[in-house]
Amino acid sequence: MVSVVDRISRAFEQGEVTIGVLIVFKKAFDTIQHKILLSKLLRYGIRSTPHRWFTNYLSGHQKRV
């Protein structure tokens, strides 16, 4: 996310056109078991700060189907 913001800022400063596409993943996260997702993220090498971001994000969400 920081990298994306940095690229957009640099492009804006250079007078380039920037386009953003935002995707809401809320429903996707509500349809899976959070423990399984977090363990798979670790298995795929998502660790440290990014993993904590996901953990914090999912800790306040309840699974709904």
N, CA, C and O atoms as a Tripos MOL2 file, in Angstrom:
@<TRIPOS>MOLECULE
protein
  260   259    65     0     0
PROTEIN
NO_CHARGES

@<TRIPOS>ATOM
      1 N           0.8190   -1.1740    0.0000 N.3       1 MET1
      2 CA          0.0000    0.0000    0.0000 C.3       1 MET1
      3 C           0.8740    1.2520    0.0000 C.2       1 MET1
      4 O           0.5950    2.2120   -0.7180 O.2       1 MET1
      5 N           1.9120    1.2360    0.7950 N.am      2 VAL2
      6 CA          2.8140    2.3880    0.8620 C.3       2 VAL2
      7 C           3.4630    2.6120   -0.5020 C.2       2 VAL2
      8 O           3.6110    3.7490   -0.9480 O.2       2 VAL2
      9 N           3.8440    1.5280   -1.1550 N.am      3 SER3
     10 CA          4.4530    1.6230   -2.4780 C.3       3 SER3
     11 C           3.4920    2.2340   -3.4910 C.2       3 SER3
     12 O           3.8970    3.0540   -4.3150 O.2       3 SER3
     13 N           2.2330    1.8430   -3.4340 N.am      4 VAL4
     14 CA          1.2330    2.3790   -4.3530 C.3       4 VAL4
     15 C           1.0450    3.8750   -4.1290 C.2       4 VAL4
     16 O           1.0160    4.6490   -5.0860 O.2       4 VAL4
     17 N           0.9190    4.2800   -2.8800 N.am      5 VAL5
     18 CA          0.7490    5.6980   -2.5560 C.3       5 VAL5
     19 C           1.9670    6.4980   -3.0270 C.2       5 VAL5
     20 O           1.8290    7.6030   -3.5530 O.2       5 VAL5
     21 N           3.1440    5.9350   -2.8340 N.am      6 ASP6
     22 CA          4.3710    6.6060   -3.2620 C.3       6 ASP6
     23 C           4.3900    6.7820   -4.7810 C.2       6 ASP6
     24 O           4.7290    7.8560   -5.2790 O.2       6 ASP6
     25 N           4.0320    5.7400   -5.5060 N.am      7 ARG7
     26 CA          4.0140    5.8290   -6.9760 C.3       7 ARG7
     27 C           3.0000    6.8540   -7.4600 C.2       7 ARG7
     28 O           3.2810    7.6210   -8.3810 O.2       7 ARG7
     29 N           1.8380    6.8710   -6.8540 N.am      8 ILE8
     30 CA          0.8060    7.8370   -7.2390 C.3       8 ILE8
     31 C           1.2830    9.2580   -6.9480 C.2       8 ILE8
     32 O           1.0920   10.1580   -7.7660 O.2       8 ILE8
     33 N           1.8960    9.4590   -5.8000 N.am      9 SER9
     34 CA          2.3980   10.7880   -5.4380 C.3       9 SER9
     35 C           3.4520   11.2670   -6.4250 C.2       9 SER9
     36 O           3.4150   12.4150   -6.8680 O.2       9 SER9
     37 N           4.3920   10.3890   -6.7710 N.am     10 ARG10
     38 CA          5.4330   10.7680   -7.7280 C.3      10 ARG10
     39 C           4.8490   11.0730   -9.0990 C.2      10 ARG10
     40 O           5.2460   12.0450   -9.7420 O.2      10 ARG10
     41 N           3.9190   10.2580   -9.5450 N.am     11 ALA11
     42 CA          3.2880   10.4890  -10.8500 C.3      11 ALA11
     43 C           2.5350   11.8120  -10.8550 C.2      11 ALA11
     44 O           2.6010   12.5590  -11.8320 O.2      11 ALA11
     45 N           1.8280   12.1060   -9.7830 N.am     12 PHE12
     46 CA          1.0790   13.3580   -9.6680 C.3      12 PHE12
     47 C           2.0270   14.5580   -9.7260 C.2      12 PHE12
     48 O           1.7590   15.5430  -10.4140 O.2      12 PHE12
     49 N           3.1310   14.4590   -8.9970 N.am     13 GLU13
     50 CA          4.1130   15.5500   -8.9820 C.3      13 GLU13
     51 C           4.7340   15.7760  -10.3540 C.2      13 GLU13
     52 O           5.1250   16.8970  -10.6790 O.2      13 GLU13
     53 N           4.8290   14.7190  -11.1670 N.am     14 GLN14
     54 CA          5.4170   14.8140  -12.5050 C.3      14 GLN14
     55 C           4.3600   15.1570  -13.5600 C.2      14 GLN14
     56 O           4.6600   15.1890  -14.7540 O.2      14 GLN14
     57 N           3.1390   15.4090  -13.1220 N.am     15 GLY15
     58 CA          2.0860   15.7930  -14.0470 C.3      15 GLY15
     59 C           1.4920   14.6420  -14.8370 C.2      15 GLY15
     60 O           0.8030   14.8690  -15.8320 O.2      15 GLY15
     61 N           1.7450   13.4140  -14.4140 N.am     16 GLU16
     62 CA          1.2000   12.2490  -15.1010 C.3      16 GLU16
     63 C          -0.2290   11.9760  -14.6330 C.2      16 GLU16
     64 O          -0.6240   12.3620  -13.5330 O.2      16 GLU16
     65 N          -0.9810   11.3120  -15.4830 N.am     17 VAL17
     66 CA         -2.3520   10.9300  -15.1390 C.3      17 VAL17
     67 C          -2.2950    9.6650  -14.2880 C.2      17 VAL17
     68 O          -1.5710    8.7260  -14.6170 O.2      17 VAL17
     69 N          -3.0480    9.6410  -13.2080 N.am     18 THR18
     70 CA         -3.1040    8.4500  -12.3640 C.3      18 THR18
     71 C          -4.5420    7.9670  -12.2660 C.2      18 THR18
     72 O          -5.4820    8.7610  -12.2240 O.2      18 THR18
     73 N          -4.6910    6.6700  -12.2320 N.am     19 ILE19
     74 CA         -6.0070    6.0430  -12.1100 C.3      19 ILE19
     75 C          -5.9420    5.0550  -10.9620 C.2      19 ILE19
     76 O          -4.9730    4.3090  -10.8290 O.2      19 ILE19
     77 N          -6.9580    5.0520  -10.1480 N.am     20 GLY20
     78 CA         -7.0060    4.1100   -9.0300 C.3      20 GLY20
     79 C          -8.2310    3.2240   -9.1280 C.2      20 GLY20
     80 O          -9.3170    3.6790   -9.4860 O.2      20 GLY20
     81 N          -8.0450    1.9680   -8.8100 N.am     21 VAL21
     82 CA         -9.1440    1.0180   -8.7570 C.3      21 VAL21
     83 C          -9.1790    0.4600   -7.3400 C.2      21 VAL21
     84 O          -8.1970   -0.1120   -6.8660 O.2      21 VAL21
     85 N         -10.2990    0.6270   -6.6750 N.am     22 LEU22
     86 CA        -10.4400    0.1540   -5.3060 C.3      22 LEU22
     87 C         -11.3530   -1.0620   -5.2910 C.2      22 LEU22
     88 O         -12.4170   -1.0610   -5.9110 O.2      22 LEU22
     89 N         -10.9390   -2.0750   -4.5940 N.am     23 ILE23
     90 CA        -11.7130   -3.3030   -4.4950 C.3      23 ILE23
     91 C         -12.0230   -3.5500   -3.0230 C.2      23 ILE23
     92 O         -11.1340   -3.4740   -2.1750 O.2      23 ILE23
     93 N         -13.2590   -3.8380   -2.7290 N.am     24 VAL24
     94 CA        -13.6700   -4.1210   -1.3610 C.3      24 VAL24
     95 C         -13.6620   -5.6390   -1.1740 C.2      24 VAL24
     96 O         -14.3660   -6.3640   -1.8770 O.2      24 VAL24
     97 N         -12.8680   -6.1030   -0.2290 N.am     25 PHE25
     98 CA        -12.7270   -7.5340    0.0110 C.3      25 PHE25
     99 C         -13.5530   -8.0140    1.2000 C.2      25 PHE25
    100 O         -13.4260   -9.1690    1.6060 O.2      25 PHE25
    101 N         -14.3940   -7.1550    1.7650 N.am     26 LYS26
    102 CA        -15.1230   -7.4980    2.9700 C.3      26 LYS26
    103 C         -15.8980   -8.7950    2.8300 C.2      26 LYS26
    104 O         -15.7890   -9.6690    3.6890 O.2      26 LYS26
    105 N         -16.6770   -8.9400    1.7690 N.am     27 LYS27
    106 CA        -17.4790  -10.1450    1.6040 C.3      27 LYS27
    107 C         -16.5920  -11.3720    1.4070 C.2      27 LYS27
    108 O         -16.9220  -12.4570    1.8870 O.2      27 LYS27
    109 N         -15.4890  -11.2120    0.7150 N.am     28 ALA28
    110 CA        -14.5770  -12.3370    0.5170 C.3      28 ALA28
    111 C         -14.0180  -12.8150    1.8530 C.2      28 ALA28
    112 O         -13.9220  -14.0200    2.0890 O.2      28 ALA28
    113 N         -13.6500  -11.8850    2.7260 N.am     29 PHE29
    114 CA        -13.1110  -12.2570    4.0280 C.3      29 PHE29
    115 C         -14.1830  -12.8620    4.9250 C.2      29 PHE29
    116 O         -13.8690  -13.6580    5.8090 O.2      29 PHE29
    117 N         -15.4420  -12.4960    4.7090 N.am     30 ASP30
    118 CA        -16.5220  -13.0360    5.5290 C.3      30 ASP30
    119 C         -16.8740  -14.4720    5.1730 C.2      30 ASP30
    120 O         -17.5530  -15.1450    5.9480 O.2      30 ASP30
    121 N         -16.4290  -14.9560    4.0180 N.am     31 THR31
    122 CA        -16.8270  -16.2990    3.5780 C.3      31 THR31
    123 C         -15.7770  -17.3640    3.8850 C.2      31 THR31
    124 O         -15.9860  -18.5350    3.5660 O.2      31 THR31
    125 N         -14.6600  -16.9900    4.4940 N.am     32 ILE32
    126 CA        -13.6110  -17.9670    4.7950 C.3      32 ILE32
    127 C         -13.3080  -17.9630    6.2890 C.2      32 ILE32
    128 O         -13.6320  -17.0150    7.0050 O.2      32 ILE32
    129 N         -12.6860  -19.0360    6.7360 N.am     33 GLN33
    130 CA        -12.2670  -19.1040    8.1340 C.3      33 GLN33
    131 C         -10.9670  -18.3210    8.2800 C.2      33 GLN33
    132 O          -9.9850  -18.5960    7.5910 O.2      33 GLN33
    133 N         -10.9720  -17.3490    9.1780 N.am     34 HIS34
    134 CA         -9.8430  -16.4310    9.3190 C.3      34 HIS34
    135 C          -8.5570  -17.1480    9.7420 C.2      34 HIS34
    136 O          -7.4750  -16.7960    9.2710 O.2      34 HIS34
    137 N          -8.6590  -18.1340   10.6120 N.am     35 LYS35
    138 CA         -7.4660  -18.8610   11.0560 C.3      35 LYS35
    139 C          -6.7840  -19.5520    9.8820 C.2      35 LYS35
    140 O          -5.5570  -19.5680    9.7870 O.2      35 LYS35
    141 N          -7.5920  -20.1240    8.9860 N.am     36 ILE36
    142 CA         -7.0330  -20.8110    7.8150 C.3      36 ILE36
    143 C          -6.3330  -19.8050    6.9100 C.2      36 ILE36
    144 O          -5.2240  -20.0600    6.4400 O.2      36 ILE36
    145 N          -6.9730  -18.6660    6.6640 N.am     37 LEU37
    146 CA         -6.3700  -17.6430    5.8180 C.3      37 LEU37
    147 C          -5.0420  -17.1690    6.3960 C.2      37 LEU37
    148 O          -4.0530  -17.0670    5.6700 O.2      37 LEU37
    149 N          -5.0090  -16.8800    7.6880 N.am     38 LEU38
    150 CA         -3.7870  -16.3840    8.3110 C.3      38 LEU38
    151 C          -2.6690  -17.4150    8.2570 C.2      38 LEU38
    152 O          -1.5100  -17.0550    8.0530 O.2      38 LEU38
    153 N          -2.9960  -18.6830    8.4340 N.am     39 SER39
    154 CA         -1.9540  -19.7100    8.3600 C.3      39 SER39
    155 C          -1.4450  -19.8590    6.9290 C.2      39 SER39
    156 O          -0.2540  -20.0890    6.7220 O.2      39 SER39
    157 N          -2.3320  -19.7310    5.9370 N.am     40 LYS40
    158 CA         -1.8920  -19.8140    4.5420 C.3      40 LYS40
    159 C          -1.0210  -18.6170    4.1630 C.2      40 LYS40
    160 O          -0.0610  -18.7610    3.4050 O.2      40 LYS40
    161 N          -1.3530  -17.4400    4.6870 N.am     41 LEU41
    162 CA         -0.5140  -16.2810    4.4200 C.3      41 LEU41
    163 C           0.9060  -16.5080    4.9360 C.2      41 LEU41
    164 O           1.8800  -16.1700    4.2640 O.2      41 LEU41
    165 N           1.0130  -17.0840    6.1380 N.am     42 LEU42
    166 CA          2.3410  -17.4080    6.6710 C.3      42 LEU42
    167 C           3.0610  -18.4090    5.7770 C.2      42 LEU42
    168 O           4.2540  -18.2680    5.5070 O.2      42 LEU42
    169 N           2.3320  -19.4120    5.3230 N.am     43 ARG43
    170 CA          2.9240  -20.4400    4.4600 C.3      43 ARG43
    171 C           3.4460  -19.8430    3.1580 C.2      43 ARG43
    172 O           4.4520  -20.3050    2.6190 O.2      43 ARG43
    173 N           2.7600  -18.8090    2.6480 N.am     44 TYR44
    174 CA          3.1770  -18.1750    1.3950 C.3      44 TYR44
    175 C           4.1820  -17.0520    1.6010 C.2      44 TYR44
    176 O           4.5260  -16.3440    0.6550 O.2      44 TYR44
    177 N           4.6550  -16.8850    2.8340 N.am     45 GLY45
    178 CA          5.7150  -15.9220    3.1040 C.3      45 GLY45
    179 C           5.2470  -14.5360    3.5030 C.2      45 GLY45
    180 O           6.0590  -13.6140    3.5850 O.2      45 GLY45
    181 N           3.9500  -14.3650    3.7540 N.am     46 ILE46
    182 CA          3.4360  -13.0710    4.2090 C.3      46 ILE46
    183 C           3.6200  -13.0300    5.7170 C.2      46 ILE46
    184 O           2.8700  -13.6680    6.4550 O.2      46 ILE46
    185 N           4.6210  -12.2790    6.1760 N.am     47 ARG47
    186 CA          4.9790  -12.2580    7.5880 C.3      47 ARG47
    187 C           5.1150  -10.8180    8.0890 C.2      47 ARG47
    188 O           4.8850   -9.8700    7.3390 O.2      47 ARG47
    189 N           5.4730  -10.6690    9.3020 N.am     48 SER48
    190 CA          5.7620   -9.3850    9.9410 C.3      48 SER48
    191 C           4.5940   -8.4160    9.8090 C.2      48 SER48
    192 O           3.4500   -8.7690   10.0960 O.2      48 SER48
    193 N           4.8860   -7.2040    9.3770 N.am     49 THR49
    194 CA          3.8770   -6.1400    9.3460 C.3      49 THR49
    195 C           2.6730   -6.4920    8.4770 C.2      49 THR49
    196 O           1.5420   -6.3200    8.9330 O.2      49 THR49
    197 N           2.8580   -6.9790    7.2400 N.am     50 PRO50
    198 CA          1.6690   -7.3150    6.4440 C.3      50 PRO50
    199 C           0.7790   -8.3610    7.1170 C.2      50 PRO50
    200 O          -0.4470   -8.2650    7.0560 O.2      50 PRO50
    201 N           1.3870   -9.3510    7.7540 N.am     51 HIS51
    202 CA          0.6070  -10.3860    8.4340 C.3      51 HIS51
    203 C          -0.1540   -9.7850    9.6210 C.2      51 HIS51
    204 O          -1.3090  -10.1330    9.8670 O.2      51 HIS51
    205 N           0.5010   -8.8830   10.3500 N.am     52 ARG52
    206 CA         -0.1810   -8.2120   11.4710 C.3      52 ARG52
    207 C          -1.3440   -7.3610   10.9720 C.2      52 ARG52
    208 O          -2.3730   -7.2730   11.6420 O.2      52 ARG52
    209 N          -1.1950   -6.7250    9.7900 N.am     53 TRP53
    210 CA         -2.2940   -5.9400    9.2210 C.3      53 TRP53
    211 C          -3.5130   -6.8250    8.9860 C.2      53 TRP53
    212 O          -4.6320   -6.4760    9.3620 O.2      53 TRP53
    213 N          -3.2780   -7.9820    8.3550 N.am     54 PHE54
    214 CA         -4.3840   -8.9020    8.1090 C.3      54 PHE54
    215 C          -4.9880   -9.3990    9.4130 C.2      54 PHE54
    216 O          -6.2090   -9.4620    9.5530 O.2      54 PHE54
    217 N          -4.1270   -9.7530   10.3740 N.am     55 THR55
    218 CA         -4.6130  -10.2510   11.6600 C.3      55 THR55
    219 C          -5.4750   -9.1990   12.3490 C.2      55 THR55
    220 O          -6.5630   -9.5090   12.8340 O.2      55 THR55
    221 N          -4.9980   -7.9630   12.3940 N.am     56 ASN56
    222 CA         -5.7610   -6.8870   13.0250 C.3      56 ASN56
    223 C          -7.0660   -6.6270   12.2850 C.2      56 ASN56
    224 O          -8.1070   -6.4260   12.9110 O.2      56 ASN56
    225 N          -7.0180   -6.6290   10.9590 N.am     57 TYR57
    226 CA         -8.2230   -6.3910   10.1690 C.3      57 TYR57
    227 C          -9.2700   -7.4650   10.4360 C.2      57 TYR57
    228 O         -10.4520   -7.1660   10.6090 O.2      57 TYR57
    229 N          -8.8270   -8.7150   10.4660 N.am     58 LEU58
    230 CA         -9.7620   -9.8270   10.6250 C.3      58 LEU58
    231 C         -10.2230  -10.0040   12.0650 C.2      58 LEU58
    232 O         -11.2650  -10.6170   12.2930 O.2      58 LEU58
    233 N          -9.4940   -9.4960   13.0310 N.am     59 SER59
    234 CA         -9.8540   -9.7070   14.4280 C.3      59 SER59
    235 C         -11.1740   -9.0320   14.7830 C.2      59 SER59
    236 O         -11.8570   -9.4710   15.7080 O.2      59 SER59
    237 N         -11.5400   -7.9820   14.0730 N.am     60 GLY60
    238 CA        -12.7870   -7.2880   14.3660 C.3      60 GLY60
    239 C         -13.9340   -7.7160   13.4870 C.2      60 GLY60
    240 O         -15.0220   -7.1460   13.5800 O.2      60 GLY60
    241 N         -13.7260   -8.7060   12.6320 N.am     61 HIS61
    242 CA        -14.7590   -9.1440   11.7100 C.3      61 HIS61
    243 C         -15.3520  -10.4780   12.1420 C.2      61 HIS61
    244 O         -14.6600  -11.3400   12.6840 O.2      61 HIS61
    245 N         -16.6200  -10.6230   11.8970 N.am     62 GLN62
    246 CA        -17.2910  -11.8840   12.1700 C.3      62 GLN62
    247 C         -17.6280  -12.5480   10.8490 C.2      62 GLN62
    248 O         -17.9360  -11.8820    9.8600 O.2      62 GLN62
    249 N         -17.5650  -13.8570   10.8480 N.am     63 LYS63
    250 CA        -17.8810  -14.6120    9.6430 C.3      63 LYS63
    251 C         -19.3800  -14.6710    9.4680 C.2      63 LYS63
    252 O         -20.1150  -15.0290   10.3900 O.2      63 LYS63
    253 N         -19.8320  -14.3150    8.2650 N.am     64 ARG64
    254 CA        -21.2630  -14.3870    7.9340 C.3      64 ARG64
    255 C         -21.4130  -15.0470    6.5840 C.2      64 ARG64
    256 O         -20.6320  -14.8030    5.6640 O.2      64 ARG64
    257 N         -22.4330  -15.8910    6.4740 N.am     65 VAL65
    258 CA        -22.6960  -16.5220    5.1880 C.3      65 VAL65
    259 C         -24.1440  -16.3090    4.8290 C.2      65 VAL65
    260 O         -24.5920  -16.7600    3.7750 O.2      65 VAL65
@<TRIPOS>BOND
     1     1     2 1
     2     2     3 1
     3     3     4 2
     4     3     5 am
     5     5     6 1
     6     6     7 1
     7     7     8 2
     8     7     9 am
     9     9    10 1
    10    10    11 1
    11    11    12 2
    12    11    13 am
    13    13    14 1
    14    14    15 1
    15    15    16 2
    16    15    17 am
    17    17    18 1
    18    18    19 1
    19    19    20 2
    20    19    21 am
    21    21    22 1
    22    22    23 1
    23    23    24 2
    24    23    25 am
    25    25    26 1
    26    26    27 1
    27    27    28 2
    28    27    29 am
    29    29    30 1
    30    30    31 1
    31    31    32 2
    32    31    33 am
    33    33    34 1
    34    34    35 1
    35    35    36 2
    36    35    37 am
    37    37    38 1
    38    38    39 1
    39    39    40 2
    40    39    41 am
    41    41    42 1
    42    42    43 1
    43    43    44 2
    44    43    45 am
    45    45    46 1
    46    46    47 1
    47    47    48 2
    48    47    49 am
    49    49    50 1
    50    50    51 1
    51    51    52 2
    52    51    53 am
    53    53    54 1
    54    54    55 1
    55    55    56 2
    56    55    57 am
    57    57    58 1
    58    58    59 1
    59    59    60 2
    60    59    61 am
    61    61    62 1
    62    62    63 1
    63    63    64 2
    64    63    65 am
    65    65    66 1
    66    66    67 1
    67    67    68 2
    68    67    69 am
    69    69    70 1
    70    70    71 1
    71    71    72 2
    72    71    73 am
    73    73    74 1
    74    74    75 1
    75    75    76 2
    76    75    77 am
    77    77    78 1
    78    78    79 1
    79    79    80 2
    80    79    81 am
    81    81    82 1
    82    82    83 1
    83    83    84 2
    84    83    85 am
    85    85    86 1
    86    86    87 1
    87    87    88 2
    88    87    89 am
    89    89    90 1
    90    90    91 1
    91    91    92 2
    92    91    93 am
    93    93    94 1
    94    94    95 1
    95    95    96 2
    96    95    97 am
    97    97    98 1
    98    98    99 1
    99    99   100 2
   100    99   101 am
   101   101   102 1
   102   102   103 1
   103   103   104 2
   104   103   105 am
   105   105   106 1
   106   106   107 1
   107   107   108 2
   108   107   109 am
   109   109   110 1
   110   110   111 1
   111   111   112 2
   112   111   113 am
   113   113   114 1
   114   114   115 1
   115   115   116 2
   116   115   117 am
   117   117   118 1
   118   118   119 1
   119   119   120 2
   120   119   121 am
   121   121   122 1
   122   122   123 1
   123   123   124 2
   124   123   125 am
   125   125   126 1
   126   126   127 1
   127   127   128 2
   128   127   129 am
   129   129   130 1
   130   130   131 1
   131   131   132 2
   132   131   133 am
   133   133   134 1
   134   134   135 1
   135   135   136 2
   136   135   137 am
   137   137   138 1
   138   138   139 1
   139   139   140 2
   140   139   141 am
   141   141   142 1
   142   142   143 1
   143   143   144 2
   144   143   145 am
   145   145   146 1
   146   146   147 1
   147   147   148 2
   148   147   149 am
   149   149   150 1
   150   150   151 1
   151   151   152 2
   152   151   153 am
   153   153   154 1
   154   154   155 1
   155   155   156 2
   156   155   157 am
   157   157   158 1
   158   158   159 1
   159   159   160 2
   160   159   161 am
   161   161   162 1
   162   162   163 1
   163   163   164 2
   164   163   165 am
   165   165   166 1
   166   166   167 1
   167   167   168 2
   168   167   169 am
   169   169   170 1
   170   170   171 1
   171   171   172 2
   172   171   173 am
   173   173   174 1
   174   174   175 1
   175   175   176 2
   176   175   177 am
   177   177   178 1
   178   178   179 1
   179   179   180 2
   180   179   181 am
   181   181   182 1
   182   182   183 1
   183   183   184 2
   184   183   185 am
   185   185   186 1
   186   186   187 1
   187   187   188 2
   188   187   189 am
   189   189   190 1
   190   190   191 1
   191   191   192 2
   192   191   193 am
   193   193   194 1
   194   194   195 1
   195   195   196 2
   196   195   197 am
   197   197   198 1
   198   198   199 1
   199   199   200 2
   200   199   201 am
   201   201   202 1
   202   202   203 1
   203   203   204 2
   204   203   205 am
   205   205   206 1
   206   206   207 1
   207   207   208 2
   208   207   209 am
   209   209   210 1
   210   210   211 1
   211   211   212 2
   212   211   213 am
   213   213   214 1
   214   214   215 1
   215   215   216 2
   216   215   217 am
   217   217   218 1
   218   218   219 1
   219   219   220 2
   220   219   221 am
   221   221   222 1
   222   222   223 1
   223   223   224 2
   224   223   225 am
   225   225   226 1
   226   226   227 1
   227   227   228 2
   228   227   229 am
   229   229   230 1
   230   230   231 1
   231   231   232 2
   232   231   233 am
   233   233   234 1
   234   234   235 1
   235   235   236 2
   236   235   237 am
   237   237   238 1
   238   238   239 1
   239   239   240 2
   240   239   241 am
   241   241   242 1
   242   242   243 1
   243   243   244 2
   244   243   245 am
   245   245   246 1
   246   246   247 1
   247   247   248 2
   248   247   249 am
   249   249   250 1
   250   250   251 1
   251   251   252 2
   252   251   253 am
   253   253   254 1
   254   254   255 1
   255   255   256 2
   256   255   257 am
   257   257   258 1
   258   258   259 1
   259   259   260 2
@<TRIPOS>SUBSTRUCTURE
     1 MET1         2 RESIDUE 1 A MET
     2 VAL2         6 RESIDUE 1 A VAL
     3 SER3        10 RESIDUE 1 A SER
     4 VAL4        14 RESIDUE 1 A VAL
     5 VAL5        18 RESIDUE 1 A VAL
     6 ASP6        22 RESIDUE 1 A ASP
     7 ARG7        26 RESIDUE 1 A ARG
     8 ILE8        30 RESIDUE 1 A ILE
     9 SER9        34 RESIDUE 1 A SER
    10 ARG10       38 RESIDUE 1 A ARG
    11 ALA11       42 RESIDUE 1 A ALA
    12 PHE12       46 RESIDUE 1 A PHE
    13 GLU13       50 RESIDUE 1 A GLU
    14 GLN14       54 RESIDUE 1 A GLN
    15 GLY15       58 RESIDUE 1 A GLY
    16 GLU16       62 RESIDUE 1 A GLU
    17 VAL17       66 RESIDUE 1 A VAL
    18 THR18       70 RESIDUE 1 A THR
    19 ILE19       74 RESIDUE 1 A ILE
    20 GLY20       78 RESIDUE 1 A GLY
    21 VAL21       82 RESIDUE 1 A VAL
    22 LEU22       86 RESIDUE 1 A LEU
    23 ILE23       90 RESIDUE 1 A ILE
    24 VAL24       94 RESIDUE 1 A VAL
    25 PHE25       98 RESIDUE 1 A PHE
    26 LYS26      102 RESIDUE 1 A LYS
    27 LYS27      106 RESIDUE 1 A LYS
    28 ALA28      110 RESIDUE 1 A ALA
    29 PHE29      114 RESIDUE 1 A PHE
    30 ASP30      118 RESIDUE 1 A ASP
    31 THR31      122 RESIDUE 1 A THR
    32 ILE32      126 RESIDUE 1 A ILE
    33 GLN33      130 RESIDUE 1 A GLN
    34 HIS34      134 RESIDUE 1 A HIS
    35 LYS35      138 RESIDUE 1 A LYS
    36 ILE36      142 RESIDUE 1 A ILE
    37 LEU37      146 RESIDUE 1 A LEU
    38 LEU38      150 RESIDUE 1 A LEU
    39 SER39      154 RESIDUE 1 A SER
    40 LYS40      158 RESIDUE 1 A LYS
    41 LEU41      162 RESIDUE 1 A LEU
    42 LEU42      166 RESIDUE 1 A LEU
    43 ARG43      170 RESIDUE 1 A ARG
    44 TYR44      174 RESIDUE 1 A TYR
    45 GLY45      178 RESIDUE 1 A GLY
    46 ILE46      182 RESIDUE 1 A ILE
    47 ARG47      186 RESIDUE 1 A ARG
    48 SER48      190 RESIDUE 1 A SER
    49 THR49      194 RESIDUE 1 A THR
    50 PRO50      198 RESIDUE 1 A PRO
    51 HIS51      202 RESIDUE 1 A HIS
    52 ARG52      206 RESIDUE 1 A ARG
    53 TRP53      210 RESIDUE 1 A TRP
    54 PHE54      214 RESIDUE 1 A PHE
    55 THR55      218 RESIDUE 1 A THR
    56 ASN56      222 RESIDUE 1 A ASN
    57 TYR57      226 RESIDUE 1 A TYR
    58 LEU58      230 RESIDUE 1 A LEU
    59 SER59      234 RESIDUE 1 A SER
    60 GLY60      238 RESIDUE 1 A GLY
    61 HIS61      242 RESIDUE 1 A HIS
    62 GLN62      246 RESIDUE 1 A GLN
    63 LYS63      250 RESIDUE 1 A LYS
    64 ARG64      254 RESIDUE 1 A ARG
    65 VAL65      258 RESIDUE 1 A VAL
